[in-house]
């Protein structure tokens, strides 16, 4: 297991009403052949794609709410991130 820097990335979630909200990623967790975004939820570090109502990962940009995103369970550009924690 390794932890990678996730600066500038966030997890996007849906509400039951259809709205979306975002939580910044704390780090990426590389585990064997998968990479997960980790978020703080109620004081606990959790895999974002296992948190209820997860939609996708996104990159925070100055352009606004329509950002670049990967598919659920994948980490966009994770291979280009330098290890920061570990």
QUIPEUR-V61763 format. One record per residue. N is the residue number from 0. OMEGA is omega in whole degrees, -180 to 180 (999 if undefined). BURIAL is I if it has 9 or more other ideal C-beta (glycine too) atoms within 8 Angstrom, else O. Layout:
# QUIPEUR-V61763
N & OMEGA & BURIAL
N & OMEGA & BURIAL
This chain:
# QUIPEUR-V61763
0 & 173 & O
1 & 177 & O
2 & -178 & I
3 & 180 & I
4 & 180 & I
5 & -180 & I
6 & 178 & O
7 & 179 & O
8 & -180 & I
9 & 174 & I
10 & -179 & I
11 & -178 & I
12 & 177 & I
13 & 172 & I
14 & 177 & I
15 & 180 & O
16 & 180 & O
17 & 176 & O
18 & 176 & O
19 & 172 & O
20 & -172 & O
21 & 174 & I
22 & 179 & I
23 & 177 & I
24 & 176 & I
25 & 179 & O
26 & 169 & I
27 & 176 & I
28 & 178 & I
29 & -175 & I
30 & -176 & O
31 & -177 & O
32 & 180 & O
33 & 176 & O
34 & -179 & I
35 & 171 & I
36 & -179 & I
37 & 179 & I
38 & 173 & I
39 & 178 & O
40 & -179 & O
41 & 176 & O
42 & -180 & O
43 & 177 & O
44 & -176 & O
45 & 174 & I
46 & -176 & I
47 & -176 & I
48 & 175 & I
49 & 177 & O
50 & -178 & I
51 & 177 & O
52 & 177 & O
53 & 176 & I
54 & -173 & O
55 & 171 & I
56 & 178 & I
57 & 175 & I
58 & 178 & I
59 & 179 & I
60 & 178 & O
61 & -177 & O
62 & 179 & O
63 & -172 & O
64 & 180 & O
65 & -175 & O
66 & 177 & I
67 & -178 & O
68 & 174 & I
69 & 176 & O
70 & -180 & O
71 & 179 & I
72 & 177 & O
73 & -179 & O
74 & 180 & I
75 & 176 & I
76 & -178 & O
77 & -178 & I
78 & -178 & O
79 & -179 & O
80 & 177 & I
81 & 178 & O
82 & -179 & I
83 & -179 & I
84 & 175 & O
85 & 999 & O
